[in-house]
Amino acid sequence: MTLPITGRSAAEIAASVRALIERGELTPGDALPPVRQLADSLSVNRNTAVSAYRQLTQAGMVVTRGRGGTRVADRSPVAQEGFAAESVLRDVATGNPDPEHIPNPSRALAGVAGRPVLYGEPVIDRELESWASGWMRADLAPAEVRLTITSGAADAVDRLLAQALVRDDAVALEDPCFLTTIHTVRVGGYRPVPVPVDDEGMTVAGLRAALEQGVRAVICTPRAQNPTGASLGEQRASELREVLAEYPYVLVIEDDHFSMLSRTPFRSVIGPEHKRWALVRSVSKFLGPDMCLAVAASDPDTAERLAMRLTPGTTWVSHLLQRLALSLLTDESVAADIANAAQHYAERNGAFAARLSALGVPATAGDGLNLWVALPVPARDVSEQLMRRGWLARTGDEFSLGAVPTDHRLRLTVHDLSELDADRLAADIAAAVRAAGGRLVPAEVK
């Protein structure tokens, strides 16, 4: 079919294609004519057609797929973290921290008012910066480190990518990947390049392949990777650093979202000579999702660019919030609460994995809030069976970028279940596997 694309200039051609998309004559996934064919049909220079497609790409209307050509972008929604809206089922797919283990900020709130903060003042509160400097620098190899503040880890990643990339730039993402990261990259109009994750985190071969494809940024979770719970060992981290050393100007973003709750050491992939990098640590997992605050440590140039996007106004982070976070983070009783929460998550996830294994669904608990459970049958079949039993779980394909099979995986958030409910869910998962045609091998008879 010949598309009714018209125009003599790049702007006119781009506007014509956009109109076709808006009228529904072009739908997500539809292919546009090759550049040379379009130029010939409109009797324009090939560079004019290239420029038109570039404008559409930067506007997020189309995506380029190399030999796969240029296609209309898919704007369908992606899955998000949190409770499922309007569900009557017991939700074990939330990815939320346990509200019983989020410190109460009431006492700290009374002491954070202080003097007013005015336009032109530093983006990051000086006292918070002083405290956070030790928290961040202890785990970083580069000598020059600058700190800034953002409204959470997702905000930091979004701004870090925006200050370094343009639409359709390639970004290396872990596969399977954190839902919020997938959403951030997709909304930004960047092109995700999957890097497989195994039991030790991002794979060396996968990262090398992504870099050879020309990615301009890498997003890595060194520990408590979501959804797998994997954490980098020292050897894996060292091997990843060696690969990245060959690409010093590729932006490397480390998202250490679980930080204070993690049961494993932090091992960075950022080498001492890397030029463009950032380590991001939010407080949402241990102080609560409503504490929208993250500290970003980075090289000086990246820090300067990031700070420019956080000038006083609607984009900066409230100094009241910063003072509240500092008050909590330096309170010994809150530190004890965070340590107890870390133990709680580890013990509850471990206990549930043991329940599943005893019933014939082998499972191990990684680091983090969730369990990543392998099944002998498709997860969709098990999920449907669980819904009939009153449970809502997430299937692995929601986290997939396509490089690693995840269709036999469930991600479960079980740390806030009572003992009775945990027993019931484990039994229902085993029953769901049997109903879907799976074979159970209880741990004691292996």
Secondary structure as GFF3:
##gff-version 3
##sequence-region A 1 446
A	DSSP	alpha_helix	10	22	.	.	.	ID=ss1
A	DSSP	alpha_helix	35	42	.	.	.	ID=ss2
A	DSSP	alpha_helix	46	58	.	.	.	ID=ss3
A	DSSP	beta_strand	62	64	.	.	.	ID=ss4
A	DSSP	three_ten_helix	66	68	.	.	.	ID=ss5
A	DSSP	beta_strand	70	72	.	.	.	ID=ss6
A	DSSP	beta_strand	90	91	.	.	.	ID=ss7
A	DSSP	three_ten_helix	99	101	.	.	.	ID=ss8
A	DSSP	alpha_helix	106	109	.	.	.	ID=ss9
A	DSSP	alpha_helix	126	137	.	.	.	ID=ss10
A	DSSP	beta_strand	146	150	.	.	.	ID=ss11
A	DSSP	alpha_helix	153	164	.	.	.	ID=ss12
A	DSSP	beta_strand	170	175	.	.	.	ID=ss13
A	DSSP	alpha_helix	179	187	.	.	.	ID=ss14
A	DSSP	beta_strand	191	198	.	.	.	ID=ss15
A	DSSP	beta_strand	201	202	.	.	.	ID=ss16
A	DSSP	alpha_helix	204	212	.	.	.	ID=ss17
A	DSSP	beta_strand	217	220	.	.	.	ID=ss18
A	DSSP	alpha_helix	234	244	.	.	.	ID=ss19
A	DSSP	beta_strand	251	255	.	.	.	ID=ss20
A	DSSP	three_ten_helix	259	261	.	.	.	ID=ss21
A	DSSP	beta_strand	277	282	.	.	.	ID=ss22
A	DSSP	alpha_helix	284	287	.	.	.	ID=ss23
A	DSSP	beta_strand	294	298	.	.	.	ID=ss24
A	DSSP	alpha_helix	300	308	.	.	.	ID=ss25
A	DSSP	alpha_helix	319	329	.	.	.	ID=ss26
A	DSSP	alpha_helix	332	358	.	.	.	ID=ss27
A	DSSP	beta_strand	371	374	.	.	.	ID=ss28
A	DSSP	alpha_helix	379	388	.	.	.	ID=ss29
A	DSSP	beta_strand	391	392	.	.	.	ID=ss30
A	DSSP	beta_strand	394	395	.	.	.	ID=ss31
A	DSSP	three_ten_helix	396	399	.	.	.	ID=ss32
A	DSSP	beta_strand	409	412	.	.	.	ID=ss33
A	DSSP	alpha_helix	419	435	.	.	.	ID=ss34
A	DSSP	three_ten_helix	443	445	.	.	.	ID=ss35
###
